Amino acid sequence: RPRLDPPRPEGAAPGVLGLDAATRRSLEVLRDGRGGTEATLLAAADRTVTAAGARELGARLSAPLAYLVPITARHDAVAFLLGAESTRDAIRATLKGSPDLARALARIALDRYAPRDLGAIRAGLAVIARIIPALADAPLPHPERVAAILHALRIDPAPGGELDRALAANLPARFEDGGVIAPGYDGELDVLRRLRDGGREAIAALQSDLARAWGVASLKIRHHQQFGFLAEVPAAAGQKLAGGTSITGPMAPIHRQTMANAMRFTCAALAELDRKVAEAGERATARERACIRHLRKVILDAGTTLSDAARALAE
């Protein structure tokens, strides 16, 4: 089941000023009279540097606070950051270009995610790690809201470390493309990938064995899109092999292709190697998917604290 946050009331929620649809339209908070967004209160006030921050600002303008205590707490936080210029500049620089952590969490929770969402969690946790010292080093005492944000951002670093170790530096657009998991994270996956990607050691060993068995020192194993692995030999040697040999068993040559200066053969041993490489590809895909499912579980197990941290980043 997907992890869901508890429902929260909107509109006329406790502690906020209730605005009906007609009032919202006339005030042009988020939309102007023609349905645009440029001539609005949000457009005039918005200096946010993240999508989550822009959503948070829009939500606050649409639901103004109704009581003095929370209004004062917000004012105190704003005044604090206005006075702490270096802290404010450091936070804005760190937030600029940061991923939408809340949206990525939602897609992962609904099991409708892509590699970029795992990357967004990794990048978002890195942003949090850089913002914490900037806030912590700000002049004391911290106002109530700033202290609450700092508390929400102090999360367990284990998920971030796991994602750093597990995810490749450059993630593909789709899981089907492969290459999501970094080399070195999972030993079994690394072995399967090496075999899938050609099994260089196995190919070199079989090439040496075939060259010796067939008596062709220049024999090379090539990979053909249609026929799989084939042994390529010069045309003169190939004609002798095609004319019949005394070689029997898994290395007995079977003619497949004739080219201008070379001929290509297969044998039972080459077919078996091709099968193992193909199977390794399927098993590598399955193993990578298992690693990805593990990462999803790591993220969902930390879902509540990550969600709180995402809201703190937006604030």
ZADO-1210 file (C-alpha; in nm, 4 decimals, padded with zeros to 6 digits):
<atoms>
<atom x="00.0000" y="00.0000" z="00.0000" code="ARG" pos="1"/>
<atom x="00.1281" y="00.3521" z="-00.0703" code="PRO" pos="2"/>
<atom x="00.2295" y="00.5673" z="00.2248" code="ARG" pos="3"/>
<atom x="-00.0146" y="00.8562" z="00.2616" code="LEU" pos="4"/>
<atom x="00.0030" y="01.1613" z="00.4839" code="ASP" pos="5"/>
<atom x="-00.2954" y="01.2185" z="00.7136" code="PRO" pos="6"/>
<atom x="-00.5639" y="01.4325" z="00.5451" code="PRO" pos="7"/>
<atom x="-00.5502" y="01.8034" z="00.6259" code="ARG" pos="8"/>
<atom x="-00.8428" y="02.0444" z="00.5864" code="PRO" pos="9"/>
<atom x="-00.8217" y="02.3132" z="00.3194" code="GLU" pos="10"/>
<atom x="-01.0206" y="02.6292" z="00.2592" code="GLY" pos="11"/>
<atom x="-01.1853" y="02.7302" z="00.5873" code="ALA" pos="12"/>
<atom x="-00.9356" y="02.5373" z="00.8006" code="ALA" pos="13"/>
<atom x="-00.8929" y="02.6203" z="01.1702" code="PRO" pos="14"/>
<atom x="-00.6724" y="02.9232" z="01.2176" code="GLY" pos="15"/>
<atom x="-00.6966" y="03.0606" z="00.8632" code="VAL" pos="16"/>
<atom x="-00.9208" y="03.3139" z="00.6991" code="LEU" pos="17"/>
<atom x="-01.1932" y="03.1497" z="00.4910" code="GLY" pos="18"/>
<atom x="-01.2122" y="03.2843" z="00.1356" code="LEU" pos="19"/>
<atom x="-01.4888" y="03.1770" z="-00.0985" code="ASP" pos="20"/>
<atom x="-01.4284" y="03.1313" z="-00.4708" code="ALA" pos="21"/>
<atom x="-01.5742" y="03.4695" z="-00.5666" code="ALA" pos="22"/>
<atom x="-01.3521" y="03.6499" z="-00.3156" code="THR" pos="23"/>
<atom x="-01.0456" y="03.4659" z="-00.4394" code="ARG" pos="24"/>
<atom x="-01.1233" y="03.5682" z="-00.7961" code="ARG" pos="25"/>
<atom x="-01.1801" y="03.9330" z="-00.7067" code="SER" pos="26"/>
<atom x="-00.8598" y="03.9521" z="-00.5021" code="LEU" pos="27"/>
<atom x="-00.6619" y="03.7927" z="-00.7884" code="GLU" pos="28"/>
<atom x="-00.4396" y="03.6029" z="-00.5480" code="VAL" pos="29"/>
<atom x="-00.3330" y="03.3215" z="-00.7830" code="LEU" pos="30"/>
<atom x="-00.5302" y="03.4007" z="-01.1015" code="ARG" pos="31"/>
<atom x="-00.6237" y="03.7346" z="-01.2527" code="ASP" pos="32"/>
<atom x="-00.9630" y="03.8194" z="-01.3961" code="GLY" pos="33"/>
<atom x="-00.8741" y="03.6598" z="-01.7310" code="ARG" pos="34"/>
<atom x="-00.7412" y="03.3399" z="-01.5757" code="GLY" pos="35"/>
<atom x="-00.3744" y="03.4327" z="-01.6179" code="GLY" pos="36"/>
<atom x="-00.1034" y="03.4295" z="-01.3534" code="THR" pos="37"/>
<atom x="00.1030" y="03.7396" z="-01.4302" code="GLU" pos="38"/>
<atom x="-00.1121" y="04.0175" z="-01.2816" code="ALA" pos="39"/>
<atom x="-00.1626" y="03.8468" z="-00.9450" code="THR" pos="40"/>
<atom x="-00.0582" y="03.8853" z="-00.5847" code="LEU" pos="41"/>
<atom x="00.1522" y="03.5701" z="-00.6105" code="LEU" pos="42"/>
<atom x="00.3411" y="03.7001" z="-00.9150" code="ALA" pos="43"/>
<atom x="00.4126" y="04.0284" z="-00.7353" code="ALA" pos="44"/>
<atom x="00.5378" y="03.8584" z="-00.4177" code="ALA" pos="45"/>
<atom x="00.7066" y="03.5443" z="-00.5508" code="ASP" pos="46"/>
<atom x="01.0855" y="03.5455" z="-00.5202" code="ARG" pos="47"/>
<atom x="01.1120" y="03.1758" z="-00.4427" code="THR" pos="48"/>
<atom x="01.3834" y="02.9622" z="-00.6014" code="VAL" pos="49"/>
<atom x="01.2133" y="02.6186" z="-00.5832" code="THR" pos="50"/>
<atom x="00.8846" y="02.4746" z="-00.7086" code="ALA" pos="51"/>
<atom x="00.7980" y="02.3567" z="-00.3570" code="ALA" pos="52"/>
<atom x="00.8612" y="02.7045" z="-00.2179" code="GLY" pos="53"/>
<atom x="00.6372" y="02.8610" z="-00.4817" code="ALA" pos="54"/>
<atom x="00.3577" y="02.6155" z="-00.3940" code="ARG" pos="55"/>
<atom x="00.3977" y="02.6939" z="-00.0248" code="GLU" pos="56"/>
<atom x="00.3838" y="03.0686" z="-00.0858" code="LEU" pos="57"/>
<atom x="00.0743" y="03.0289" z="-00.3039" code="GLY" pos="58"/>
<atom x="-00.0957" y="02.8186" z="-00.0355" code="ALA" pos="59"/>
<atom x="-00.0189" y="03.0799" z="00.2324" code="ARG" pos="60"/>
<atom x="-00.1475" y="03.3681" z="00.0233" code="LEU" pos="61"/>
<atom x="-00.4644" y="03.1709" z="-00.0517" code="SER" pos="62"/>
<atom x="-00.5256" y="03.0917" z="00.3161" code="ALA" pos="63"/>
<atom x="-00.4082" y="03.3871" z="00.5302" code="PRO" pos="64"/>
<atom x="-00.3578" y="03.3201" z="00.9001" code="LEU" pos="65"/>
<atom x="-00.6357" y="03.4478" z="01.1257" code="ALA" pos="66"/>
<atom x="-00.4652" y="03.4571" z="01.4660" code="TYR" pos="67"/>
<atom x="-00.1918" y="03.6763" z="01.6063" code="LEU" pos="68"/>
<atom x="00.0410" y="03.4117" z="01.7560" code="VAL" pos="69"/>
<atom x="00.1171" y="03.2179" z="01.4331" code="PRO" pos="70"/>
<atom x="00.1302" y="03.5435" z="01.2342" code="ILE" pos="71"/>
<atom x="00.3886" y="03.6804" z="01.4791" code="THR" pos="72"/>
<atom x="00.5882" y="03.3556" z="01.4550" code="ALA" pos="73"/>
<atom x="00.6081" y="03.3947" z="01.0762" code="ARG" pos="74"/>
<atom x="00.7045" y="03.7614" z="01.1080" code="HIS" pos="75"/>
<atom x="00.9797" y="03.6701" z="01.3554" code="ASP" pos="76"/>
<atom x="01.1221" y="03.4130" z="01.1114" code="ALA" pos="77"/>
<atom x="01.1149" y="03.6625" z="00.8225" code="VAL" pos="78"/>
<atom x="01.2779" y="03.9340" z="01.0341" code="ALA" pos="79"/>
<atom x="01.5460" y="03.6901" z="01.1485" code="PHE" pos="80"/>
<atom x="01.6404" y="03.5993" z="00.7896" code="LEU" pos="81"/>
<atom x="01.6276" y="03.9619" z="00.6776" code="LEU" pos="82"/>
<atom x="01.8837" y="04.0402" z="00.9460" code="GLY" pos="83"/>
<atom x="02.1035" y="03.7353" z="00.8782" code="ALA" pos="84"/>
<atom x="02.2099" y="03.8239" z="00.5248" code="GLU" pos="85"/>
<atom x="02.4916" y="03.5684" z="00.4904" code="SER" pos="86"/>
<atom x="02.2650" y="03.2895" z="00.6176" code="THR" pos="87"/>
<atom x="01.9887" y="03.3942" z="00.3800" code="ARG" pos="88"/>
<atom x="02.2258" y="03.4099" z="00.0827" code="ASP" pos="89"/>
<atom x="02.3689" y="03.0673" z="00.1665" code="ALA" pos="90"/>
<atom x="02.0205" y="02.9147" z="00.1912" code="ILE" pos="91"/>
<atom x="01.9033" y="03.0669" z="-00.1372" code="ARG" pos="92"/>
<atom x="02.2187" y="02.9546" z="-00.3176" code="ALA" pos="93"/>
<atom x="02.1789" y="02.6008" z="-00.1848" code="THR" pos="94"/>
<atom x="01.8082" y="02.5802" z="-00.2646" code="LEU" pos="95"/>
<atom x="01.8460" y="02.7138" z="-00.6184" code="LYS" pos="96"/>
<atom x="01.7958" y="02.4289" z="-00.8624" code="GLY" pos="97"/>
<atom x="01.7153" y="02.1757" z="-00.5887" code="SER" pos="98"/>
<atom x="01.4700" y="01.8967" z="-00.6810" code="PRO" pos="99"/>
<atom x="01.1044" y="01.8760" z="-00.5839" code="ASP" pos="100"/>
<atom x="01.1424" y="01.6330" z="-00.2943" code="LEU" pos="101"/>
<atom x="00.7700" y="01.6175" z="-00.2120" code="ALA" pos="102"/>
<atom x="00.6661" y="01.5293" z="-00.5689" code="ARG" pos="103"/>
<atom x="00.9346" y="01.2612" z="-00.5964" code="ALA" pos="104"/>
<atom x="00.8240" y="01.1100" z="-00.2640" code="LEU" pos="105"/>
<atom x="00.4642" y="01.1026" z="-00.3844" code="ALA" pos="106"/>
<atom x="00.5517" y="00.9204" z="-00.7066" code="ARG" pos="107"/>
<atom x="00.7666" y="00.6684" z="-00.5203" code="ILE" pos="108"/>
<atom x="00.4898" y="00.6072" z="-00.2650" code="ALA" pos="109"/>
<atom x="00.2387" y="00.5431" z="-00.5457" code="LEU" pos="110"/>
<atom x="00.4862" y="00.3100" z="-00.7236" code="ASP" pos="111"/>
<atom x="00.4731" y="00.5322" z="-01.0322" code="ARG" pos="112"/>
<atom x="00.8288" y="00.6513" z="-01.0208" code="TYR" pos="113"/>
<atom x="01.1231" y="00.6690" z="-01.2586" code="ALA" pos="114"/>
<atom x="01.5005" y="00.6728" z="-01.2008" code="PRO" pos="115"/>
<atom x="01.4908" y="01.0542" z="-01.1877" code="ARG" pos="116"/>
<atom x="01.2709" y="01.0348" z="-00.8754" code="ASP" pos="117"/>
<atom x="01.5299" y="00.8259" z="-00.6923" code="LEU" pos="118"/>
<atom x="01.7866" y="01.0800" z="-00.8086" code="GLY" pos="119"/>
<atom x="01.5675" y="01.3626" z="-00.6794" code="ALA" pos="120"/>
<atom x="01.5602" y="01.2059" z="-00.3321" code="ILE" pos="121"/>
<atom x="01.9385" y="01.1694" z="-00.3388" code="ARG" pos="122"/>
<atom x="01.9852" y="01.5299" z="-00.4502" code="ALA" pos="123"/>
<atom x="01.7245" y="01.6595" z="-00.2027" code="GLY" pos="124"/>
<atom x="01.8995" y="01.4895" z="00.0877" code="LEU" pos="125"/>
<atom x="02.2269" y="01.6454" z="-00.0258" code="ALA" pos="126"/>
<atom x="02.0587" y="01.9880" z="-00.0231" code="VAL" pos="127"/>
<atom x="01.9336" y="01.9244" z="00.3315" code="ILE" pos="128"/>
<atom x="02.2832" y="01.8272" z="00.4437" code="ALA" pos="129"/>
<atom x="02.4181" y="02.1610" z="00.3151" code="ARG" pos="130"/>
<atom x="02.1371" y="02.3760" z="00.4546" code="ILE" pos="131"/>
<atom x="02.1572" y="02.2433" z="00.8115" code="ILE" pos="132"/>
<atom x="02.4980" y="02.4006" z="00.8894" code="PRO" pos="133"/>
<atom x="02.3919" y="02.7279" z="00.7275" code="ALA" pos="134"/>
<atom x="02.0892" y="02.7471" z="00.9589" code="LEU" pos="135"/>
<atom x="02.2713" y="02.6106" z="01.2621" code="ALA" pos="136"/>
<atom x="02.5484" y="02.8698" z="01.2285" code="ASP" pos="137"/>
<atom x="02.2999" y="03.1594" z="01.2114" code="ALA" pos="138"/>
<atom x="02.2981" y="03.4003" z="01.5079" code="PRO" pos="139"/>
<atom x="02.1186" y="03.2756" z="01.8191" code="LEU" pos="140"/>
<atom x="01.8519" y="03.2624" z="01.9419" code="PRO" pos="141"/>
<atom x="01.6644" y="03.1043" z="01.6500" code="HIS" pos="142"/>
<atom x="01.2998" y="03.2091" z="01.6191" code="PRO" pos="143"/>
<atom x="01.0384" y="02.9400" z="01.6794" code="GLU" pos="144"/>
<atom x="00.9735" y="02.8631" z="01.3097" code="ARG" pos="145"/>
<atom x="01.3439" y="02.8550" z="01.2180" code="VAL" pos="146"/>
<atom x="01.4130" y="02.6200" z="01.5098" code="ALA" pos="147"/>
<atom x="01.1236" y="02.3969" z="01.3981" code="ALA" pos="148"/>
<atom x="01.2589" y="02.3864" z="01.0419" code="ILE" pos="149"/>
<atom x="01.6065" y="02.2971" z="01.1668" code="LEU" pos="150"/>
<atom x="01.4588" y="02.0179" z="01.3809" code="HIS" pos="151"/>
<atom x="01.2642" y="01.8751" z="01.0837" code="ALA" pos="152"/>
<atom x="01.5749" y="01.8784" z="00.8638" code="LEU" pos="153"/>
<atom x="01.7871" y="01.6817" z="01.1130" code="ARG" pos="154"/>
<atom x="01.6967" y="01.3414" z="00.9732" code="ILE" pos="155"/>
<atom x="01.8708" y="01.0050" z="00.9748" code="ASP" pos="156"/>
<atom x="02.1569" y="01.0251" z="00.7205" code="PRO" pos="157"/>
<atom x="02.1383" y="00.6497" z="00.6456" code="ALA" pos="158"/>
<atom x="01.8937" y="00.6745" z="00.3489" code="PRO" pos="159"/>
<atom x="02.1087" y="00.9420" z="00.1852" code="GLY" pos="160"/>
<atom x="02.4228" y="00.7343" z="00.2273" code="GLY" pos="161"/>
<atom x="02.2511" y="00.4276" z="00.0835" code="GLU" pos="162"/>
<atom x="02.1313" y="00.6204" z="-00.2221" code="LEU" pos="163"/>
<atom x="02.4768" y="00.7720" z="-00.2734" code="ASP" pos="164"/>
<atom x="02.6340" y="00.4262" z="-00.2790" code="ARG" pos="165"/>
<atom x="02.3604" y="00.2614" z="-00.4847" code="ALA" pos="166"/>
<atom x="02.2674" y="00.5056" z="-00.7606" code="LEU" pos="167"/>
<atom x="02.4760" y="00.5651" z="-01.0725" code="ALA" pos="168"/>
<atom x="02.6088" y="00.9160" z="-01.1265" code="ALA" pos="169"/>
<atom x="02.4110" y="00.9552" z="-01.4515" code="ASN" pos="170"/>
<atom x="02.0678" y="00.7955" z="-01.4321" code="LEU" pos="171"/>
<atom x="01.8768" y="00.6712" z="-01.7387" code="PRO" pos="172"/>
<atom x="01.5307" y="00.8012" z="-01.8272" code="ALA" pos="173"/>
<atom x="01.3669" y="00.4615" z="-01.7754" code="ARG" pos="174"/>
<atom x="01.4336" y="00.1577" z="-01.5588" code="PHE" pos="175"/>
<atom x="01.4151" y="-00.0557" z="-01.8738" code="GLU" pos="176"/>
<atom x="01.7310" y="00.1127" z="-02.0040" code="ASP" pos="177"/>
<atom x="01.9371" y="-00.0320" z="-01.7164" code="GLY" pos="178"/>
<atom x="02.2362" y="00.1287" z="-01.5488" code="GLY" pos="179"/>
<atom x="02.0431" y="00.2656" z="-01.2497" code="VAL" pos="180"/>
<atom x="02.2569" y="00.0872" z="-00.9907" code="ILE" pos="181"/>
<atom x="02.6218" y="00.1917" z="-00.9639" code="ALA" pos="182"/>
<atom x="02.9052" y="-00.0607" z="-01.0053" code="PRO" pos="183"/>
<atom x="03.0360" y="-00.1856" z="-00.6722" code="GLY" pos="184"/>
<atom x="02.7059" y="-00.1610" z="-00.4857" code="TYR" pos="185"/>
<atom x="02.5948" y="-00.5206" z="-00.5391" code="ASP" pos="186"/>
<atom x="02.8526" y="-00.7919" z="-00.6054" code="GLY" pos="187"/>
<atom x="02.6098" y="-01.0351" z="-00.7683" code="GLU" pos="188"/>
<atom x="02.4883" y="-00.7665" z="-01.0085" code="LEU" pos="189"/>
<atom x="02.8476" y="-00.6780" z="-01.0989" code="ASP" pos="190"/>
<atom x="02.9266" y="-01.0425" z="-01.1878" code="VAL" pos="191"/>
<atom x="02.6127" y="-01.0769" z="-01.4006" code="LEU" pos="192"/>
<atom x="02.6854" y="-00.7512" z="-01.5807" code="ARG" pos="193"/>
<atom x="03.0389" y="-00.8603" z="-01.6655" code="ARG" pos="194"/>
<atom x="02.9081" y="-01.1829" z="-01.8169" code="LEU" pos="195"/>
<atom x="02.6206" y="-01.0034" z="-01.9911" code="ARG" pos="196"/>
<atom x="02.8541" y="-00.7442" z="-02.1415" code="ASP" pos="197"/>
<atom x="03.0566" y="-01.0059" z="-02.3203" code="GLY" pos="198"/>
<atom x="03.2231" y="-01.2168" z="-02.0565" code="GLY" pos="199"/>
<atom x="03.5620" y="-01.1028" z="-02.1841" code="ARG" pos="200"/>
<atom x="03.7536" y="-01.3647" z="-01.9863" code="GLU" pos="201"/>
<atom x="03.5273" y="-01.6478" z="-02.1049" code="ALA" pos="202"/>
<atom x="03.5465" y="-01.5282" z="-02.4667" code="ILE" pos="203"/>
<atom x="03.9251" y="-01.4984" z="-02.4552" code="ALA" pos="204"/>
<atom x="03.9563" y="-01.8514" z="-02.3122" code="ALA" pos="205"/>
<atom x="03.7213" y="-02.0030" z="-02.5723" code="LEU" pos="206"/>
<atom x="03.8944" y="-01.8119" z="-02.8542" code="GLN" pos="207"/>
<atom x="04.2271" y="-01.9602" z="-02.7494" code="SER" pos="208"/>
<atom x="04.0764" y="-02.3115" z="-02.7275" code="ASP" pos="209"/>
<atom x="03.9124" y="-02.2862" z="-03.0729" code="LEU" pos="210"/>
<atom x="04.2276" y="-02.1465" z="-03.2337" code="ALA" pos="211"/>
<atom x="04.4208" y="-02.4446" z="-03.1014" code="ARG" pos="212"/>
<atom x="04.1514" y="-02.7026" z="-03.1887" code="ALA" pos="213"/>
<atom x="04.0927" y="-02.5669" z="-03.5399" code="TRP" pos="214"/>
<atom x="04.4595" y="-02.4940" z="-03.6086" code="GLY" pos="215"/>
<atom x="04.3952" y="-02.1255" z="-03.6960" code="VAL" pos="216"/>
<atom x="04.6108" y="-01.8909" z="-03.4848" code="ALA" pos="217"/>
<atom x="04.4394" y="-01.5750" z="-03.6213" code="SER" pos="218"/>
<atom x="04.0879" y="-01.6905" z="-03.5199" code="LEU" pos="219"/>
<atom x="03.8774" y="-01.4137" z="-03.3594" code="LYS" pos="220"/>
<atom x="03.5402" y="-01.4402" z="-03.1867" code="ILE" pos="221"/>
<atom x="03.2963" y="-01.1715" z="-03.3048" code="ARG" pos="222"/>
<atom x="02.9412" y="-01.0972" z="-03.2019" code="HIS" pos="223"/>
<atom x="02.6703" y="-01.0871" z="-03.4690" code="HIS" pos="224"/>
<atom x="02.3306" y="-00.9290" z="-03.4009" code="GLN" pos="225"/>
<atom x="02.1429" y="-01.2199" z="-03.5606" code="GLN" pos="226"/>
<atom x="02.3712" y="-01.5218" z="-03.5033" code="PHE" pos="227"/>
<atom x="02.5281" y="-01.4305" z="-03.1683" code="GLY" pos="228"/>
<atom x="02.8952" y="-01.5224" z="-03.1117" code="PHE" pos="229"/>
<atom x="03.0796" y="-01.6460" z="-03.4220" code="LEU" pos="230"/>
<atom x="03.4394" y="-01.7526" z="-03.4833" code="ALA" pos="231"/>
<atom x="03.5937" y="-01.5575" z="-03.7722" code="GLU" pos="232"/>
<atom x="03.8876" y="-01.7056" z="-03.9671" code="VAL" pos="233"/>
<atom x="04.0685" y="-01.6069" z="-04.2911" code="PRO" pos="234"/>
<atom x="03.8988" y="-01.7291" z="-04.6102" code="ALA" pos="235"/>
<atom x="04.1663" y="-01.9930" z="-04.6902" code="ALA" pos="236"/>
<atom x="04.1429" y="-02.1503" z="-04.3447" code="ALA" pos="237"/>
<atom x="03.7647" y="-02.1246" z="-04.3573" code="GLY" pos="238"/>
<atom x="03.7426" y="-02.3182" z="-04.6828" code="GLN" pos="239"/>
<atom x="03.9393" y="-02.6033" z="-04.5253" code="LYS" pos="240"/>
<atom x="03.7067" y="-02.6060" z="-04.2207" code="LEU" pos="241"/>
<atom x="03.3971" y="-02.5905" z="-04.4415" code="ALA" pos="242"/>
<atom x="03.5258" y="-02.8821" z="-04.6506" code="GLY" pos="243"/>
<atom x="03.5091" y="-03.1117" z="-04.3508" code="GLY" pos="244"/>
<atom x="03.7344" y="-03.1816" z="-04.0522" code="THR" pos="245"/>
<atom x="03.7954" y="-03.4545" z="-03.8008" code="SER" pos="246"/>
<atom x="03.7006" y="-03.2222" z="-03.5161" code="ILE" pos="247"/>
<atom x="03.4100" y="-03.3593" z="-03.3145" code="THR" pos="248"/>
<atom x="03.2233" y="-03.2665" z="-02.9969" code="GLY" pos="249"/>
<atom x="03.1315" y="-02.9150" z="-02.8806" code="PRO" pos="250"/>
<atom x="03.4067" y="-02.7522" z="-03.0895" code="MET" pos="251"/>
<atom x="03.3034" y="-02.9051" z="-03.4235" code="ALA" pos="252"/>
<atom x="03.2771" y="-02.6079" z="-03.6701" code="PRO" pos="253"/>
<atom x="02.9454" y="-02.5207" z="-03.8392" code="ILE" pos="254"/>
<atom x="02.9611" y="-02.2695" z="-04.1277" code="HIS" pos="255"/>
<atom x="02.7444" y="-01.9549" z="-04.0863" code="ARG" pos="256"/>
<atom x="02.8758" y="-01.6698" z="-04.3064" code="GLN" pos="257"/>
<atom x="03.1098" y="-01.6154" z="-04.5990" code="THR" pos="258"/>
<atom x="03.2620" y="-01.2719" z="-04.6583" code="MET" pos="259"/>
<atom x="03.5165" y="-01.1345" z="-04.9053" code="ALA" pos="260"/>
<atom x="03.8252" y="-01.2157" z="-04.6996" code="ASN" pos="261"/>
<atom x="03.6918" y="-01.4235" z="-04.4113" code="ALA" pos="262"/>
<atom x="03.4464" y="-01.6917" z="-04.3087" code="MET" pos="263"/>
<atom x="03.2501" y="-01.7235" z="-03.9859" code="ARG" pos="264"/>
<atom x="03.1623" y="-02.0411" z="-03.7995" code="PHE" pos="265"/>
<atom x="02.9769" y="-02.1432" z="-03.4896" code="THR" pos="266"/>
<atom x="02.9927" y="-02.4555" z="-03.2740" code="CYS" pos="267"/>
<atom x="02.8156" y="-02.6004" z="-02.9726" code="ALA" pos="268"/>
<atom x="03.0643" y="-02.4338" z="-02.7344" code="ALA" pos="269"/>
<atom x="03.0010" y="-02.0897" z="-02.8888" code="LEU" pos="270"/>
<atom x="02.6231" y="-02.1438" z="-02.8760" code="ALA" pos="271"/>
<atom x="02.6499" y="-02.2356" z="-02.5071" code="GLU" pos="272"/>
<atom x="02.8517" y="-01.9196" z="-02.4352" code="LEU" pos="273"/>
<atom x="02.5909" y="-01.7124" z="-02.6200" code="ASP" pos="274"/>
<atom x="02.3139" y="-01.8709" z="-02.4107" code="ARG" pos="275"/>
<atom x="02.4962" y="-01.7982" z="-02.0850" code="LYS" pos="276"/>
<atom x="02.5530" y="-01.4339" z="-02.1820" code="VAL" pos="277"/>
<atom x="02.1837" y="-01.3934" z="-02.2759" code="ALA" pos="278"/>
<atom x="02.0731" y="-01.5515" z="-01.9489" code="GLU" pos="279"/>
<atom x="02.3147" y="-01.3295" z="-01.7586" code="ALA" pos="280"/>
<atom x="02.1467" y="-01.0259" z="-01.9178" code="GLY" pos="281"/>
<atom x="01.8036" y="-01.1393" z="-01.7978" code="GLU" pos="282"/>
<atom x="01.9357" y="-01.2189" z="-01.4514" code="ARG" pos="283"/>
<atom x="02.1207" y="-00.8848" z="-01.4350" code="ALA" pos="284"/>
<atom x="01.7953" y="-00.7035" z="-01.5162" code="THR" pos="285"/>
<atom x="01.6111" y="-00.8985" z="-01.2457" code="ALA" pos="286"/>
<atom x="01.8875" y="-00.8337" z="-00.9920" code="ARG" pos="287"/>
<atom x="01.8928" y="-00.4611" z="-01.0666" code="GLU" pos="288"/>
<atom x="01.5144" y="-00.4478" z="-01.0214" code="ARG" pos="289"/>
<atom x="01.5572" y="-00.6166" z="-00.6818" code="ALA" pos="290"/>
<atom x="01.8130" y="-00.3508" z="-00.5819" code="CYS" pos="291"/>
<atom x="01.5734" y="-00.0768" z="-00.6956" code="ILE" pos="292"/>
<atom x="01.2894" y="-00.2275" z="-00.4903" code="ARG" pos="293"/>
<atom x="01.5217" y="-00.2291" z="-00.1894" code="HIS" pos="294"/>
<atom x="01.5964" y="00.1418" z="-00.2400" code="LEU" pos="295"/>
<atom x="01.2238" y="00.2171" z="-00.2627" code="ARG" pos="296"/>
<atom x="01.1718" y="00.0384" z="00.0699" code="LYS" pos="297"/>
<atom x="01.4573" y="00.2367" z="00.2279" code="VAL" pos="298"/>
<atom x="01.2889" y="00.5597" z="00.1158" code="ILE" pos="299"/>
<atom x="00.9386" y="00.4558" z="00.2244" code="LEU" pos="300"/>
<atom x="01.0639" y="00.3361" z="00.5640" code="ASP" pos="301"/>
<atom x="01.1908" y="00.6922" z="00.6167" code="ALA" pos="302"/>
<atom x="00.8816" y="00.8377" z="00.4485" code="GLY" pos="303"/>
<atom x="00.7401" y="01.0344" z="00.7433" code="THR" pos="304"/>
<atom x="01.0659" y="01.2084" z="00.8310" code="THR" pos="305"/>
<atom x="01.1437" y="01.2701" z="00.4627" code="LEU" pos="306"/>
<atom x="00.7979" y="01.4195" z="00.4113" code="SER" pos="307"/>
<atom x="00.8450" y="01.6473" z="00.7128" code="ASP" pos="308"/>
<atom x="01.1854" y="01.7515" z="00.5793" code="ALA" pos="309"/>
<atom x="01.0345" y="01.8253" z="00.2370" code="ALA" pos="310"/>
<atom x="00.7763" y="02.0546" z="00.3995" code="ARG" pos="311"/>
<atom x="01.0525" y="02.2233" z="00.5998" code="ALA" pos="312"/>
<atom x="01.2501" y="02.2855" z="00.2789" code="LEU" pos="313"/>
<atom x="00.9416" y="02.4390" z="00.1187" code="ALA" pos="314"/>
<atom x="00.8924" y="02.6662" z="00.4191" code="GLU" pos="315"/>
</atoms>
